[in-house]
C-alpha cells in the first residue's frame, strides 16, 4: 500500500492534468479533493480521482463518458452540503489545494 506522501504526489500529477484538460471538474472540501477529467482529446474515456484527508487514501478509476456525467451529477448534489466555493475555478484556488495536498507528506 502506498504511503500518504506517494499518494499526494500521484494525486498532484492527476490534479495538474485535470487543470489542463477541458472540460474538467475539481473540488476540495474538508474531507477530500476530487477531480474528474477526460483521459484524452477523444473524451470517450475519463479519469475520476480523489484523495481523502487526513489518511491520504487515493482512489483513481478510468471510466466511460456516460459514467463521468453520472458521477459529476452526484458530486454536484453535494454542493448544498459543502458549498459552491469548494469548486476549484481559479489558479489561486488550485494553488491552495496543492498546498493542502502537501500536508499529507
SERO-4910 file (N, C-alpha, C, O; in steps of 0.05 Angstrom, whole numbers):
BEGIN
 pado doro    nc1    nc2    nc3   cac1   cac2   cac3    cc1    cc2    cc3    oc1    oc2    oc3
  Unk    A     17    -24      0      0      0      0     18     25      0     37     27     15
  Unk    A     11     44    -17     26     68    -19     22     85      6      1     85     19
  Unk    A     43    101     12     40    118     35     28    145     27     24    151      4
  Unk    A     22    161     47      9    188     42     25    205     23     13    217      5
  Unk    A     51    206     27     68    224     10     67    215    -19     65    231    -37
  Unk    A     69    189    -23     68    178    -50     40    183    -63     38    191    -86
  Unk    A     19    179    -48     -8    185    -57    -12    214    -64    -24    221    -84
  Unk    A     -1    232    -47     -3    260    -52     12    268    -77      2    285    -93
  Unk    A     35    256    -82     50    262   -107     34    252   -131     32    267   -151
  Unk    A     24    228   -130      8    217   -152    -16    234   -157    -23    240   -180
  Unk    A    -31    242   -136    -55    258   -139    -48    286   -150    -63    297   -166
  Unk    A    -25    297   -141    -16    323   -151    -13    323   -181    -20    342   -195
  Unk    A     -2    301   -192      1    299   -221    -27    297   -235    -31    309   -256
  Unk    A    -45    282   -223    -72    280   -233    -86    307   -232   -100    314   -251
  Unk    A    -82    321   -211    -94    348   -207    -84    367   -229   -100    382   -241
  Unk    A    -58    366   -235    -47    383   -256    -59    375   -283    -65    393   -299
  Unk    A    -62    350   -288    -73    340   -312   -102    349   -315   -111    358   -337
  Unk    A   -117    348   -293   -145    357   -294   -147    386   -299   -165    395   -314
  Unk    A   -129    402   -288   -130    431   -292   -125    438   -321   -136    457   -332
  Unk    A   -108    423   -335   -100    428   -362   -121    418   -382   -121    427   -405
  Unk    A   -138    400   -374   -158    388   -392   -185    403   -390   -193    411   -368
  Unk    A   -198    405   -413   -225    417   -414   -243    397   -427   -236    387   -448
  Unk    A   -266    392   -417   -276    402   -391   -265    385   -368   -256    362   -372
  Unk    A   -265    396   -345   -256    382   -321   -272    393   -297   -283    415   -298
  Unk    A   -272    378   -276   -285    386   -251   -266    380   -229   -256    357   -226
  Unk    A   -260    400   -212   -243    396   -189   -257    409   -165   -267    432   -167
  Unk    A   -259    395   -143   -270    407   -119   -253    398    -95   -240    377    -95
  Unk    A   -255    413    -74   -239    408    -50   -256    416    -26   -266    439    -24
  Unk    A   -260    398     -7   -273    404     18   -257    393     41   -234    384     37
  Unk    A   -267    394     65   -252    385     88   -244    356     87   -224    348    100
  Unk    A   -259    340     72   -255    311     73   -240    299     50   -227    278     52
  Unk    A   -241    313     27   -227    302      3   -223    323    -18   -235    345    -17
  Unk    A   -205    317    -37   -202    332    -61   -210    313    -84   -202    289    -83
  Unk    A   -225    322   -102   -237    306   -123   -232    318   -150   -234    343   -153
  Unk    A   -226    302   -170   -224    312   -198   -235    292   -217   -234    267   -213
  Unk    A   -246    303   -239   -258    287   -260   -251    301   -286   -257    324   -290
  Unk    A   -238    286   -304   -229    298   -329   -225    278   -351   -222    254   -346
  Unk    A   -226    287   -377   -222    268   -399   -194    258   -400   -175    272   -395
  Unk    A   -191    232   -406   -165    219   -408   -149    228   -432   -125    228   -432
  Unk    A   -164    236   -454   -150    245   -478   -169    263   -494   -192    269   -485
  Unk    A   -160    272   -517   -176    290   -533   -202    279   -544   -221    294   -550
  Unk    A   -204    252   -545   -229    240   -555   -252    243   -535   -275    243   -542
  Unk    A   -245    246   -510   -264    249   -487   -283    225   -484   -304    227   -472
  Unk    A   -275    202   -496   -290    178   -493   -285    164   -466   -303    152   -455
  Unk    A   -261    167   -457   -254    156   -430   -246    179   -412   -234    198   -421
  Unk    A   -253    176   -387   -248    197   -367   -233    185   -343   -232    161   -340
  Unk    A   -221    202   -328   -208    194   -303   -222    208   -280   -226    232   -280
  Unk    A   -229    191   -260   -240    201   -235   -220    195   -213   -211    172   -211
  Unk    A   -213    215   -197   -194    211   -176   -201    227   -152   -212    249   -154
  Unk    A   -194    216   -128   -198    231   -103   -177    222    -83   -167    200    -84
  Unk    A   -172    240    -65   -154    234    -43   -168    245    -18   -179    267    -18
  Unk    A   -167    229      3   -182    235     28   -163    246     49   -139    240     49
  Unk    A   -174    261     67   -159    273     90   -171    263    116   -195    259    117
  Unk    A   -155    257    136   -127    261    137   -111    236    130    -86    237    131
  Unk    A   -124    214    122   -109    189    118    -94    187     92    -76    170     89
  Unk    A   -100    204     72    -85    204     47    -92    181     28    -76    174     11
  Unk    A   -115    168     31   -123    147     13   -129    158    -14   -143    178    -17
  Unk    A   -118    144    -35   -122    153    -62   -139    133    -77   -136    109    -74
  Unk    A   -158    143    -92   -176    127   -109   -175    138   -137   -180    162   -141
  Unk    A   -168    122   -157   -167    130   -185   -181    109   -202   -175     85   -199
  Unk    A   -198    118   -220   -213    100   -237   -213    111   -265   -216    135   -269
  Unk    A   -211     94   -285   -216    101   -313   -244     93   -318   -253     71   -313
  Unk    A   -260    112   -329   -288    108   -333   -297    118   -360   -283    132   -374
  Unk    A   -322    110   -368   -333    119   -393   -344    148   -390   -347    158   -368
  Unk    A   -349    160   -413   -360    188   -412   -387    188   -399   -393    207   -384
  Unk    A   -404    168   -404   -431    168   -392   -429    165   -362   -444    177   -347
  Unk    A   -411    148   -352   -406    145   -323   -396    171   -311   -403    178   -289
  Unk    A   -379    185   -326   -368    211   -317   -390    231   -312   -390    246   -292
  Unk    A   -409    232   -330   -432    250   -327   -448    243   -302   -456    261   -287
  Unk    A   -453    218   -298   -468    209   -275   -453    216   -249   -465    225   -230
  Unk    A   -427    212   -249   -411    219   -225   -410    249   -220   -411    258   -197
  Unk    A   -409    264   -241   -409    294   -238   -436    302   -226   -436    320   -208
  Unk    A   -457    291   -234   -484    297   -223   -484    291   -193   -494    306   -177
  Unk    A   -473    268   -185   -471    261   -157   -455    281   -141   -463    288   -119
  Unk    A   -432    289   -152   -416    309   -138   -431    336   -135   -430    348   -114
  Unk    A   -445    344   -156   -460    369   -155   -483    368   -135   -490    389   -124
  Unk    A   -493    345   -130   -514    342   -109   -504    348    -81   -519    356    -64
  Unk    A   -478    345    -78   -465    350    -52   -460    380    -47   -454    388    -24
  Unk    A   -462    396    -68   -455    425    -65   -471    439    -43   -460    455    -29
  Unk    A   -497    433    -39   -511    446    -17   -499    440     10   -500    457     28
  Unk    A   -487    417     13   -474    409     38   -447    423     41   -441    434     63
  Unk    A   -431    423     20   -403    433     22   -400    462     13   -381    475     21
  Unk    A   -418    471     -4   -417    499    -14   -404    501    -41   -385    487    -47
  Unk    A   -414    519    -57   -404    523    -84   -375    532    -84   -361    529   -104
  Unk    A   -366    544    -62   -338    554    -61   -318    531    -60   -294    535    -61
  Unk    A   -328    506    -57   -310    483    -58   -300    476    -86   -281    461    -89
  Unk    A   -313    487   -106   -305    482   -134   -281    499   -140   -280    523   -135
  Unk    A   -261    486   -152   -236    500   -158   -239    513   -186   -240    499   -206
  Unk    A   -241    539   -187   -246    553   -212   -224    573   -219   -226    587   -240
  Unk    A   -203    575   -203   -182    595   -209   -155    582   -202   -153    563   -187
  Unk    A   -134    593   -214   -107    584   -208   -100    588   -179    -86    572   -167
  Unk    A   -110    610   -167   -105    615   -139   -117    593   -121   -104    584   -102
  Unk    A   -141    585   -128   -154    563   -112   -139    537   -117   -136    521    -98
  Unk    A   -130    532   -141   -115    508   -147    -89    508   -131    -81    487   -120
  Unk    A    -76    531   -128    -52    532   -112    -58    526    -83    -42    513    -70
  Unk    A    -80    536    -72    -88    529    -45    -92    499    -41    -85    488    -21
  Unk    A   -105    487    -61   -109    458    -60    -82    443    -60    -79    424    -45
  Unk    A    -64    452    -76    -37    440    -78    -23    442    -51     -9    424    -42
  Unk    A    -25    465    -38    -13    469    -11    -26    449      9    -11    437     25
  Unk    A    -52    446      8    -65    428     25    -56    399     20    -53    383     38
  Unk    A    -53    393     -5    -43    366    -13    -16    361      0    -10    338      7
  Unk    A      0    381      1     27    379     13     27    373     42     47    364     53
  Unk    A      4    376     56      3    370     85      3    340     89      6    331    112
  Unk    A     -1    324     68     -2    295     71     26    283     71     29    259     75
  Unk    A     46    299     66     73    288     64     86    285     91    109    275     93
***
